[in-house]
């Protein structure tokens, strides 16, 4: 899950550098949600 978030973050950086702000914003939002899900699942797995 974290690997996907890093991948989407890299895609967002590349798209932002190339001027595709719509794609960059969309992929950044996906990366943000994936990191949030990863953190929640990591906390749950540590507690159980």
PDB file of N, CA, C and O in Angstrom:
ATOM      1  N   UNK A   1       0.833  -1.186   0.000  1.00  0.00           N
ATOM      2  CA  UNK A   1       0.000   0.000   0.000  1.00  0.00           C
ATOM      3  C   UNK A   1       0.880   1.253   0.000  1.00  0.00           C
ATOM      4  O   UNK A   1       0.612   2.215  -0.720  1.00  0.00           O
ATOM      5  N   UNK A   2       1.910   1.225   0.801  1.00  0.00           N
ATOM      6  CA  UNK A   2       2.806   2.376   0.858  1.00  0.00           C
ATOM      7  C   UNK A   2       3.563   2.540  -0.454  1.00  0.00           C
ATOM      8  O   UNK A   2       3.859   3.661  -0.867  1.00  0.00           O
ATOM      9  N   UNK A   3       3.876   1.432  -1.105  1.00  0.00           N
ATOM     10  CA  UNK A   3       4.558   1.504  -2.394  1.00  0.00           C
ATOM     11  C   UNK A   3       3.685   2.188  -3.440  1.00  0.00           C
ATOM     12  O   UNK A   3       4.182   2.966  -4.254  1.00  0.00           O
ATOM     13  N   UNK A   4       2.387   1.900  -3.420  1.00  0.00           N
ATOM     14  CA  UNK A   4       1.475   2.559  -4.347  1.00  0.00           C
ATOM     15  C   UNK A   4       1.382   4.055  -4.069  1.00  0.00           C
ATOM     16  O   UNK A   4       1.326   4.866  -4.994  1.00  0.00           O
ATOM     17  N   UNK A   5       1.368   4.410  -2.791  1.00  0.00           N
ATOM     18  CA  UNK A   5       1.310   5.820  -2.431  1.00  0.00           C
ATOM     19  C   UNK A   5       2.553   6.548  -2.929  1.00  0.00           C
ATOM     20  O   UNK A   5       2.458   7.661  -3.446  1.00  0.00           O
ATOM     21  N   UNK A   6       3.719   5.920  -2.775  1.00  0.00           N
ATOM     22  CA  UNK A   6       4.954   6.539  -3.258  1.00  0.00           C
ATOM     23  C   UNK A   6       4.926   6.655  -4.781  1.00  0.00           C
ATOM     24  O   UNK A   6       5.367   7.662  -5.336  1.00  0.00           O
ATOM     25  N   UNK A   7       4.409   5.629  -5.458  1.00  0.00           N
ATOM     26  CA  UNK A   7       4.301   5.670  -6.911  1.00  0.00           C
ATOM     27  C   UNK A   7       3.408   6.817  -7.367  1.00  0.00           C
ATOM     28  O   UNK A   7       3.776   7.561  -8.276  1.00  0.00           O
ATOM     29  N   UNK A   8       2.238   6.969  -6.746  1.00  0.00           N
ATOM     30  CA  UNK A   8       1.340   8.058  -7.115  1.00  0.00           C
ATOM     31  C   UNK A   8       1.949   9.415  -6.793  1.00  0.00           C
ATOM     32  O   UNK A   8       1.720  10.380  -7.523  1.00  0.00           O
ATOM     33  N   UNK A   9       2.722   9.505  -5.714  1.00  0.00           N
ATOM     34  CA  UNK A   9       3.390  10.752  -5.365  1.00  0.00           C
ATOM     35  C   UNK A   9       4.412  11.127  -6.429  1.00  0.00           C
ATOM     36  O   UNK A   9       4.508  12.290  -6.820  1.00  0.00           O
ATOM     37  N   UNK A  10       5.175  10.145  -6.897  1.00  0.00           N
ATOM     38  CA  UNK A  10       6.166  10.401  -7.946  1.00  0.00           C
ATOM     39  C   UNK A  10       5.478  10.812  -9.239  1.00  0.00           C
ATOM     40  O   UNK A  10       5.939  11.724  -9.925  1.00  0.00           O
ATOM     41  N   UNK A  11       4.382  10.148  -9.576  1.00  0.00           N
ATOM     42  CA  UNK A  11       3.624  10.524 -10.778  1.00  0.00           C
ATOM     43  C   UNK A  11       3.110  11.954 -10.652  1.00  0.00           C
ATOM     44  O   UNK A  11       3.133  12.711 -11.623  1.00  0.00           O
ATOM     45  N   UNK A  12       2.644  12.328  -9.454  1.00  0.00           N
ATOM     46  CA  UNK A  12       2.155  13.689  -9.244  1.00  0.00           C
ATOM     47  C   UNK A  12       3.273  14.712  -9.409  1.00  0.00           C
ATOM     48  O   UNK A  12       3.048  15.781  -9.978  1.00  0.00           O
ATOM     49  N   UNK A  13       4.461  14.407  -8.927  1.00  0.00           N
ATOM     50  CA  UNK A  13       5.585  15.332  -9.074  1.00  0.00           C
ATOM     51  C   UNK A  13       5.953  15.491 -10.542  1.00  0.00           C
ATOM     52  O   UNK A  13       6.182  16.606 -11.012  1.00  0.00           O
ATOM     53  N   UNK A  14       6.011  14.376 -11.266  1.00  0.00           N
ATOM     54  CA  UNK A  14       6.361  14.436 -12.689  1.00  0.00           C
ATOM     55  C   UNK A  14       5.294  15.196 -13.471  1.00  0.00           C
ATOM     56  O   UNK A  14       5.615  16.030 -14.317  1.00  0.00           O
ATOM     57  N   UNK A  15       4.026  14.908 -13.185  1.00  0.00           N
ATOM     58  CA  UNK A  15       2.939  15.598 -13.892  1.00  0.00           C
ATOM     59  C   UNK A  15       2.943  17.088 -13.569  1.00  0.00           C
ATOM     60  O   UNK A  15       2.678  17.913 -14.443  1.00  0.00           O
ATOM     61  N   UNK A  16       3.240  17.432 -12.333  1.00  0.00           N
ATOM     62  CA  UNK A  16       3.314  18.845 -11.969  1.00  0.00           C
ATOM     63  C   UNK A  16       4.462  19.549 -12.664  1.00  0.00           C
ATOM     64  O   UNK A  16       4.337  20.708 -13.059  1.00  0.00           O
ATOM     65  N   UNK A  17       5.577  18.857 -12.814  1.00  0.00           N
ATOM     66  CA  UNK A  17       6.730  19.441 -13.492  1.00  0.00           C
ATOM     67  C   UNK A  17       6.457  19.632 -14.981  1.00  0.00           C
ATOM     68  O   UNK A  17       6.979  20.560 -15.598  1.00  0.00           O
ATOM     69  N   UNK A  18       5.649  18.763 -15.549  1.00  0.00           N
ATOM     70  CA  UNK A  18       5.328  18.869 -16.966  1.00  0.00           C
ATOM     71  C   UNK A  18       4.149  19.805 -17.240  1.00  0.00           C
ATOM     72  O   UNK A  18       3.824  20.070 -18.397  1.00  0.00           O
ATOM     73  N   UNK A  19       3.518  20.299 -16.194  1.00  0.00           N
ATOM     74  CA  UNK A  19       2.442  21.268 -16.359  1.00  0.00           C
ATOM     75  C   UNK A  19       1.048  20.689 -16.359  1.00  0.00           C
ATOM     76  O   UNK A  19       0.084  21.421 -16.585  1.00  0.00           O
ATOM     77  N   UNK A  20       0.910  19.416 -16.118  1.00  0.00           N
ATOM     78  CA  UNK A  20      -0.415  18.788 -16.083  1.00  0.00           C
ATOM     79  C   UNK A  20      -0.954  18.875 -14.660  1.00  0.00           C
ATOM     80  O   UNK A  20      -0.901  17.900 -13.911  1.00  0.00           O
ATOM     81  N   UNK A  21      -1.467  20.036 -14.293  1.00  0.00           N
ATOM     82  CA  UNK A  21      -1.873  20.258 -12.899  1.00  0.00           C
ATOM     83  C   UNK A  21      -3.093  19.431 -12.506  1.00  0.00           C
ATOM     84  O   UNK A  21      -3.220  19.039 -11.346  1.00  0.00           O
ATOM     85  N   UNK A  22      -3.990  19.158 -13.452  1.00  0.00           N
ATOM     86  CA  UNK A  22      -5.158  18.344 -13.129  1.00  0.00           C
ATOM     87  C   UNK A  22      -4.769  16.926 -12.755  1.00  0.00           C
ATOM     88  O   UNK A  22      -5.268  16.368 -11.778  1.00  0.00           O
ATOM     89  N   UNK A  23      -3.873  16.351 -13.541  1.00  0.00           N
ATOM     90  CA  UNK A  23      -3.390  14.997 -13.258  1.00  0.00           C
ATOM     91  C   UNK A  23      -2.581  14.992 -11.967  1.00  0.00           C
ATOM     92  O   UNK A  23      -2.684  14.063 -11.166  1.00  0.00           O
ATOM     93  N   UNK A  24      -1.784  16.021 -11.771  1.00  0.00           N
ATOM     94  CA  UNK A  24      -0.955  16.091 -10.564  1.00  0.00           C
ATOM     95  C   UNK A  24      -1.825  16.174  -9.311  1.00  0.00           C
ATOM     96  O   UNK A  24      -1.543  15.506  -8.316  1.00  0.00           O
ATOM     97  N   UNK A  25      -2.861  16.972  -9.353  1.00  0.00           N
ATOM     98  CA  UNK A  25      -3.752  17.086  -8.205  1.00  0.00           C
ATOM     99  C   UNK A  25      -4.495  15.801  -7.915  1.00  0.00           C
ATOM    100  O   UNK A  25      -4.663  15.413  -6.759  1.00  0.00           O
ATOM    101  N   UNK A  26      -4.940  15.143  -8.976  1.00  0.00           N
ATOM    102  CA  UNK A  26      -5.678  13.890  -8.824  1.00  0.00           C
ATOM    103  C   UNK A  26      -4.793  12.795  -8.242  1.00  0.00           C
ATOM    104  O   UNK A  26      -5.204  12.093  -7.318  1.00  0.00           O
ATOM    105  N   UNK A  27      -3.588  12.641  -8.770  1.00  0.00           N
ATOM    106  CA  UNK A  27      -2.690  11.601  -8.257  1.00  0.00           C
ATOM    107  C   UNK A  27      -2.208  11.926  -6.854  1.00  0.00           C
ATOM    108  O   UNK A  27      -1.969  11.018  -6.058  1.00  0.00           O
ATOM    109  N   UNK A  28      -2.062  13.200  -6.540  1.00  0.00           N
ATOM    110  CA  UNK A  28      -1.669  13.579  -5.180  1.00  0.00           C
ATOM    111  C   UNK A  28      -2.783  13.239  -4.197  1.00  0.00           C
ATOM    112  O   UNK A  28      -2.509  12.804  -3.078  1.00  0.00           O
ATOM    113  N   UNK A  29      -4.015  13.429  -4.598  1.00  0.00           N
ATOM    114  CA  UNK A  29      -5.139  13.076  -3.727  1.00  0.00           C
ATOM    115  C   UNK A  29      -5.183  11.564  -3.490  1.00  0.00           C
ATOM    116  O   UNK A  29      -5.437  11.112  -2.373  1.00  0.00           O
ATOM    117  N   UNK A  30      -4.935  10.790  -4.544  1.00  0.00           N
ATOM    118  CA  UNK A  30      -4.909   9.333  -4.390  1.00  0.00           C
ATOM    119  C   UNK A  30      -3.776   8.929  -3.454  1.00  0.00           C
ATOM    120  O   UNK A  30      -3.964   8.085  -2.577  1.00  0.00           O
ATOM    121  N   UNK A  31      -2.601   9.529  -3.637  1.00  0.00           N
ATOM    122  CA  UNK A  31      -1.456   9.212  -2.774  1.00  0.00           C
ATOM    123  C   UNK A  31      -1.759   9.553  -1.320  1.00  0.00           C
ATOM    124  O   UNK A  31      -1.386   8.809  -0.413  1.00  0.00           O
ATOM    125  N   UNK A  32      -2.431  10.672  -1.101  1.00  0.00           N
ATOM    126  CA  UNK A  32      -2.766  11.081   0.258  1.00  0.00           C
ATOM    127  C   UNK A  32      -3.698  10.074   0.929  1.00  0.00           C
ATOM    128  O   UNK A  32      -3.512   9.727   2.095  1.00  0.00           O
ATOM    129  N   UNK A  33      -4.703   9.607   0.183  1.00  0.00           N
ATOM    130  CA  UNK A  33      -5.629   8.625   0.731  1.00  0.00           C
ATOM    131  C   UNK A  33      -4.949   7.288   0.990  1.00  0.00           C
ATOM    132  O   UNK A  33      -5.244   6.623   1.983  1.00  0.00           O
ATOM    133  N   UNK A  34      -4.038   6.889   0.100  1.00  0.00           N
ATOM    134  CA  UNK A  34      -3.333   5.627   0.300  1.00  0.00           C
ATOM    135  C   UNK A  34      -2.441   5.683   1.536  1.00  0.00           C
ATOM    136  O   UNK A  34      -2.349   4.702   2.274  1.00  0.00           O
ATOM    137  N   UNK A  35      -1.786   6.812   1.769  1.00  0.00           N
ATOM    138  CA  UNK A  35      -0.964   6.954   2.972  1.00  0.00           C
ATOM    139  C   UNK A  35      -1.844   6.908   4.210  1.00  0.00           C
ATOM    140  O   UNK A  35      -1.481   6.275   5.202  1.00  0.00           O
ATOM    141  N   UNK A  36      -2.986   7.564   4.168  1.00  0.00           N
ATOM    142  CA  UNK A  36      -3.899   7.555   5.306  1.00  0.00           C
ATOM    143  C   UNK A  36      -4.387   6.135   5.604  1.00  0.00           C
ATOM    144  O   UNK A  36      -4.427   5.723   6.763  1.00  0.00           O
ATOM    145  N   UNK A  37      -4.755   5.394   4.569  1.00  0.00           N
ATOM    146  CA  UNK A  37      -5.187   4.013   4.767  1.00  0.00           C
ATOM    147  C   UNK A  37      -4.059   3.167   5.320  1.00  0.00           C
ATOM    148  O   UNK A  37      -4.276   2.332   6.198  1.00  0.00           O
ATOM    149  N   UNK A  38      -2.843   3.382   4.805  1.00  0.00           N
ATOM    150  CA  UNK A  38      -1.685   2.639   5.305  1.00  0.00           C
ATOM    151  C   UNK A  38      -1.451   2.912   6.790  1.00  0.00           C
ATOM    152  O   UNK A  38      -1.195   1.982   7.554  1.00  0.00           O
ATOM    153  N   UNK A  39      -1.534   4.158   7.201  1.00  0.00           N
ATOM    154  CA  UNK A  39      -1.307   4.502   8.608  1.00  0.00           C
ATOM    155  C   UNK A  39      -2.375   3.873   9.494  1.00  0.00           C
ATOM    156  O   UNK A  39      -2.062   3.337  10.557  1.00  0.00           O
ATOM    157  N   UNK A  40      -3.622   3.933   9.067  1.00  0.00           N
ATOM    158  CA  UNK A  40      -4.705   3.348   9.856  1.00  0.00           C
ATOM    159  C   UNK A  40      -4.517   1.839   9.987  1.00  0.00           C
ATOM    160  O   UNK A  40      -4.658   1.287  11.078  1.00  0.00           O
ATOM    161  N   UNK A  41      -4.198   1.172   8.881  1.00  0.00           N
ATOM    162  CA  UNK A  41      -3.993  -0.270   8.933  1.00  0.00           C
ATOM    163  C   UNK A  41      -2.769  -0.645   9.756  1.00  0.00           C
ATOM    164  O   UNK A  41      -2.773  -1.679  10.424  1.00  0.00           O
ATOM    165  N   UNK A  42      -1.719   0.177   9.721  1.00  0.00           N
ATOM    166  CA  UNK A  42      -0.526  -0.085  10.516  1.00  0.00           C
ATOM    167  C   UNK A  42      -0.841   0.034  12.009  1.00  0.00           C
ATOM    168  O   UNK A  42      -0.379  -0.786  12.803  1.00  0.00           O
ATOM    169  N   UNK A  43      -1.610   1.032  12.393  1.00  0.00           N
ATOM    170  CA  UNK A  43      -1.985   1.217  13.804  1.00  0.00           C
ATOM    171  C   UNK A  43      -2.866   0.061  14.267  1.00  0.00           C
ATOM    172  O   UNK A  43      -2.680  -0.471  15.362  1.00  0.00           O
ATOM    173  N   UNK A  44      -3.823  -0.324  13.428  1.00  0.00           N
ATOM    174  CA  UNK A  44      -4.709  -1.433  13.795  1.00  0.00           C
ATOM    175  C   UNK A  44      -3.907  -2.720  13.948  1.00  0.00           C
ATOM    176  O   UNK A  44      -4.147  -3.484  14.883  1.00  0.00           O
ATOM    177  N   UNK A  45      -2.973  -2.969  13.061  1.00  0.00           N
ATOM    178  CA  UNK A  45      -2.194  -4.201  13.152  1.00  0.00           C
ATOM    179  C   UNK A  45      -1.247  -4.192  14.365  1.00  0.00           C
ATOM    180  O   UNK A  45      -0.932  -5.249  14.912  1.00  0.00           O
ATOM    181  N   UNK A  46      -0.802  -3.021  14.776  1.00  0.00           N
ATOM    182  CA  UNK A  46       0.034  -2.940  15.969  1.00  0.00           C
ATOM    183  C   UNK A  46      -0.777  -3.166  17.244  1.00  0.00           C
ATOM    184  O   UNK A  46      -0.268  -3.717  18.220  1.00  0.00           O
ATOM    185  N   UNK A  47      -2.024  -2.743  17.232  1.00  0.00           N
ATOM    186  CA  UNK A  47      -2.864  -2.900  18.414  1.00  0.00           C
ATOM    187  C   UNK A  47      -3.380  -4.330  18.578  1.00  0.00           C
ATOM    188  O   UNK A  47      -3.650  -4.771  19.695  1.00  0.00           O
ATOM    189  N   UNK A  48      -3.514  -5.045  17.478  1.00  0.00           N
ATOM    190  CA  UNK A  48      -4.065  -6.402  17.553  1.00  0.00           C
ATOM    191  C   UNK A  48      -2.982  -7.394  17.663  1.00  0.00           C
ATOM    192  O   UNK A  48      -3.249  -8.594  17.738  1.00  0.00           O
TER     193      UNK A  48
END
